[in-house]
């Protein structure tokens, strides 16, 4: 009989088919399998009470922390921009890995406390007709975008000030059916909330990813001709070696291939800049994503995948960009932008 660790952590509601197949294969080949949060024991009747207690204890200790102490965070910014000005706008981006999941993990309370002018969420994984009432933040105009595939992708945008207009997608059927982009137009800028496709296990979807990069670059370049652009969200790439813990062993991993990194370079060279790296060019271990495996987050073995990328002419307007690594509940942490616009 397989060990208790192998048998109880069977993924029941896993939406990533390729990953699910990998875990099932590992189970069959008697390899070690570790569960992720919000996955469930398939059949509790298979085990006696002592086994279940042991399993729950092991699961609790294998997973990363999910509780945030939102009282310990300084939500204000005292830094001035290059022109000596205080911020007048605050934008928060967060890949929540399921909007219903963060409801259970104090995530909405955190967003209320952050009190950003604009909140951009990725991977809401929820049909817009089923967004919980708690997920419709009071004091904000709310916009949601879902995927035609249930439990996949999905976006949310909350804005204290109603945008002039809101656009959904890239006007590209292949990608727009997945629910990956919301654009909000304001008086002086565009806000683009984006969730970039992953290159996939064994890079099976790398061609799709590279196609997205070209279409997306043209899209934001066209916007930039009209007014400045603020891109925020999960870009699914660690641009430089400094942006992940183990660059040498990940050169063929999704998010750190030569092709993906070059595409990010090309985007930045087309009159855009990475706001965080502009302020902190040499800062190490500034990650926004950590795998659920092997206590990666507690060891800070991570990747910087979440960005604020702005039109070059806004570079002097940035006061600060902060990675809220103290906020748990997702495999990504929120990133907060402060600027004078």
SVG drawing of the C-alpha trace seen along z (x, -y; Angstrom):
<svg xmlns="http://www.w3.org/2000/svg" viewBox="-25 -69 48 71">
<polyline fill="none" stroke="black" stroke-width="0.4" points="0.0,0.0 1.2,-3.5 2.3,-5.6 -0.2,-7.9 1.5,-11.0 1.0,-9.5 -2.5,-8.4 -4.4,-11.2 -3.2,-14.2 -5.2,-13.4 -6.3,-16.4 -10.0,-16.6 -10.8,-20.0 -7.6,-20.8 -8.3,-23.0 -4.9,-22.7 -5.3,-19.4 -1.6,-19.0 -0.6,-19.4 -3.3,-17.0 -2.0,-14.4 1.5,-14.9 0.3,-14.3 -1.7,-11.2 1.4,-9.8 3.5,-10.5 1.1,-8.6 1.1,-5.6 4.9,-5.6 5.1,-5.8 6.7,-9.2 6.3,-11.8 3.2,-14.0 2.5,-17.2 -0.9,-18.8 -1.7,-22.5 -4.1,-24.6 -7.8,-24.2 -7.4,-20.7 -9.3,-17.9 -8.9,-14.3 -10.7,-12.2 -12.2,-9.5 -11.9,-10.0 -13.4,-6.5 -10.2,-4.9 -8.3,-5.9 -8.8,-5.4 -8.9,-8.4 -5.2,-8.3 -4.2,-8.3 -6.4,-11.3 -5.1,-13.3 -1.5,-12.6 -2.4,-13.5 -3.9,-16.8 -0.9,-17.6 1.5,-16.8 -0.6,-18.8 -0.6,-21.9 3.1,-21.8 3.9,-21.1 2.0,-24.1 2.9,-27.8 1.4,-30.2 -2.0,-31.5 -2.9,-34.0 -2.0,-37.6 -1.7,-40.1 -3.1,-43.1 -2.6,-45.3 1.2,-45.2 1.4,-46.9 2.1,-50.5 -0.4,-51.4 0.9,-54.9 3.9,-56.1 6.2,-58.9 8.5,-58.8 8.4,-61.6 8.8,-61.2 11.8,-62.6 9.9,-65.9 9.6,-66.2 5.8,-65.4 3.7,-63.2 1.6,-60.5 -2.0,-61.2 -2.9,-57.8 -2.4,-54.3 -2.9,-51.2 -2.9,-47.6 -2.5,-44.5 -2.8,-40.9 -3.1,-37.5 -5.5,-36.0 -5.6,-32.4 -9.4,-32.4 -11.5,-35.3 -13.6,-32.9 -10.4,-31.5 -9.2,-34.8 -12.6,-35.5 -11.7,-32.6 -8.2,-34.0 -8.9,-37.6 -8.1,-38.8 -11.0,-41.1 -10.3,-42.7 -6.8,-43.3 -8.0,-45.0 -10.3,-47.2 -7.4,-48.2 -5.1,-48.9 -7.8,-51.3 -6.2,-51.7 -7.8,-54.0 -7.7,-51.2 -7.5,-47.4 -6.6,-45.0 -7.1,-41.3 -6.0,-38.4 -7.1,-34.7 -10.4,-35.3 -11.5,-31.9 -15.2,-32.7 -18.2,-33.1 -19.2,-36.8 -22.7,-35.7 -21.3,-33.9 -19.1,-36.6 -19.8,-36.6 -21.3,-39.8 -18.2,-40.3 -16.2,-40.4 -18.1,-43.5 -16.2,-46.1 -18.3,-49.0 -17.1,-52.4 -15.8,-51.1 -17.2,-50.7 -16.6,-47.0 -15.8,-45.3 -15.4,-41.6 -14.3,-39.4 -14.5,-35.6 -13.3,-32.8 -15.5,-30.6 -13.7,-27.8 -15.0,-27.4 -12.6,-27.9 -9.9,-29.4 -8.3,-32.8 -10.7,-35.7 -10.1,-39.3 -11.6,-42.0 -11.1,-45.7 -12.3,-48.0 -12.1,-51.8 -13.1,-54.5 -13.4,-56.9 -15.5,-55.7 -13.4,-55.3 -14.2,-57.1 -14.6,-53.7 -13.7,-50.1 -12.5,-47.6 -12.3,-43.9 -9.7,-41.8 -7.3,-42.3 -9.9,-41.9 -8.4,-38.6 -10.7,-35.6 -8.1,-33.0 -7.1,-35.0 -10.3,-36.9 -12.2,-33.8 -9.8,-33.1 -10.5,-36.4 -7.0,-37.9 -7.2,-41.6 -9.2,-44.6 -8.4,-48.2 -9.8,-51.2 -9.4,-54.7 -9.0,-57.7 -8.5,-61.4 -4.7,-61.2 -3.8,-57.5 -4.9,-54.0 -4.8,-51.3 -4.2,-47.8 -4.9,-44.9 -3.4,-41.8 -2.8,-38.1 -0.3,-36.8 -0.5,-33.2 2.0,-30.7 4.4,-28.9 3.2,-25.6 4.8,-22.5 7.6,-21.4 6.9,-24.7 4.0,-23.2 2.3,-26.5 5.4,-28.6 4.3,-29.4 1.0,-30.6 2.7,-32.7 5.0,-34.3 2.1,-35.1 0.4,-36.8 3.5,-38.9 3.5,-40.3 -0.2,-41.1 -0.1,-42.6 2.9,-44.8 1.2,-46.3 -2.0,-46.8 -0.2,-48.8 1.9,-50.7 -1.3,-51.8 -2.8,-53.0 0.5,-54.8 0.0,-56.9 -3.1,-58.4 -2.1,-58.8 0.3,-57.2 -0.3,-53.6 0.1,-51.8 0.3,-48.0 -0.2,-46.0 -0.6,-42.3 0.9,-38.9 3.3,-39.0 4.4,-35.4 8.1,-36.2 11.1,-36.8 12.9,-39.3 16.4,-39.2 18.4,-36.7 17.9,-38.9 14.2,-38.3 14.2,-34.7 16.0,-32.6 17.5,-29.9 18.2,-31.3 20.8,-28.7 18.4,-25.8 15.4,-27.4 16.6,-28.5 14.3,-26.0 11.4,-26.6 8.2,-28.5 8.7,-32.1 12.4,-32.2 13.1,-31.0 15.3,-33.1 12.3,-33.8 10.1,-35.1 12.8,-37.3 13.6,-38.8 10.0,-39.6 9.9,-41.5 13.1,-43.3 11.4,-44.2 8.4,-45.6 10.5,-47.7 12.5,-49.0 9.3,-50.3 9.1,-53.3 8.0,-51.5 9.8,-50.8 9.6,-48.4 8.7,-50.7 10.0,-48.5 13.5,-48.0 13.6,-51.7 13.5,-52.4 15.4,-49.3 17.8,-48.2 19.9,-45.9 17.4,-44.7 17.5,-41.0 15.0,-38.5 12.1,-40.8 9.7,-38.1 6.0,-38.2 5.3,-34.4 6.3,-31.3 5.5,-27.7 3.3,-25.8 5.9,-23.1 8.7,-22.5 7.8,-25.6 9.1,-27.8 7.5,-30.9 8.8,-30.5 12.3,-30.0 11.7,-32.9 12.5,-30.7 10.5,-32.8 10.0,-34.6 9.1,-38.2 6.3,-37.8 4.0,-40.7 4.8,-44.1 3.9,-47.7 5.1,-48.6 4.6,-52.3 5.0,-54.5 8.5,-55.9 7.2,-59.5 5.8,-58.6 9.1,-57.6 9.5,-60.7 6.0,-60.4 6.6,-57.2 6.9,-57.6 7.2,-53.9 6.4,-50.3 5.9,-47.9 5.7,-44.1 3.3,-43.1 5.0,-39.9 3.3,-39.9 0.0,-39.2 -0.8,-35.5 -3.8,-33.6 -2.4,-33.2 0.8,-31.9 1.3,-35.5 1.5,-38.6 -0.1,-42.0 2.1,-44.7 1.2,-48.4 2.1,-51.4 2.2,-55.0 2.5,-57.8 1.7,-61.4 -0.5,-61.6"/>
</svg>
